[in-house]
């Protein structure tokens, strides 16, 4: 079956090849398809040339100028003009230097050490910090106009009537006014006094003492109790501007203390050292 198919395809290819070569490629005798020639444009301008009849065009060399012409050309070219120099500016003569400012005369020692008018308060210092502060003031040259005001602080504050005024008649008067009280018997410096109340802060004790005064209870005092710490408030008077700045800069070394201004009258009335 396969052999028959092979020989059939081979015979078909041979017949197709012979038909193409003998019939399709060879035109009939005497006929060259005149209809194609009739469709040509400008057929009268077509000329058949023999082979190798067209030579490539030769480029003609450019004529070289003669030496005489070159010399004339060189002579006729004018030399380039020099650029005009800019006009010279007149330089003014240097101005005379102004004399240096006169140095300010340093203040005389008498004027620098003369007392000023500034006054500051700083405190309240515990005993250890107070010693350090006084040493620092001395190192800054501030040795005069210093006054100290001692005070005591504690964990509690008691409002009381001293023992010298704590009579039986005073106790009856307090009872009639509705003020609670008791006699101190703890062996403290307030032994025998009449205690009217104990408070956590000094401000609370002062407010209560003011209310008692409105009720007619007079002669009350406030004293710290518990863990008592002695503190010192400093007033530094008659400071010059330079000394005032020194004290203000010194206060930064004691951040827990408050610096404020004061009047000379108040400072002078305090106990001077």
C-alpha positions, 0 to 999 in steps of 0.5 A: 500500500505504501509503495503504491502511494509512493510511486503515485506521488513521484509520478505526479511530481514528474508530470507537474514538473514537465508541465511547468517547464514545457508549457508555462515557461515557454511562450508561444512562437511569435508572441511576446506579450505586446499588451505589456509593451503598450503599457510602458511610459516614455518608451521612446526614451529607452536606449540600449547601450553596449556593456561598459560604455558608461564611465564613472564621472571624474572629479576635476581638481580645484585650481590652486592659486598662484603664488602671486595671487596669494601674496596679493590676497595676503596684502589686501587683508587689513590687520585686525584692529587693536581693542581700545583700552578702557579709560583709566579711572582716577583713583581717589587718594586714600582717606585718612584713618580715623583715630581709634576710639578712646578707651573707657577709663576703668572705674576707680576702686573707690567708685567700684566699691561704693555701696549700691541701692539693690537689695535681694532676699534668698532662702530659707537655707537649712544649717548646712546649706547656709554655711555653704552660701555664706562661704560663696558670698565671701568668695564673691566679695560680698561681705557687708550688708548681710542680715539673717532671719532665723526660722524653724520648720517642722512636720506639724504646726501647733496653734497655742496660748502660752503657759503664762496666759493659760489661766483657768479663766482663759480656759472658761472663756475658750469653752464659752466660745466653743474652741476646743483645747487641751493643756500640753503635758509632754515636757516640751518647751510649750509645757503647760500651754493650751493647745488649740489645734495641730496642722500639717502646714504653717499656712493652715495653722495661720488660717485657723489662728485668723479665724480664732481672732475673729471669735475674740481669741487673742494671744495665739502663737504658732510653733513647729512640732515633730522633726524641727529644722532651723532655716535661715533667710538672707537679706543682702542689702546695698548691692552694686549692679555688679554685686547683684549679678554675682548674687543672682548667678550664685543662686543657681547653685542652690535651686531649692531656694527662692531669690526675690527683691526686697526694700532697703527699709525692710532690710535695714530693720533686720538684724545686721551681722 
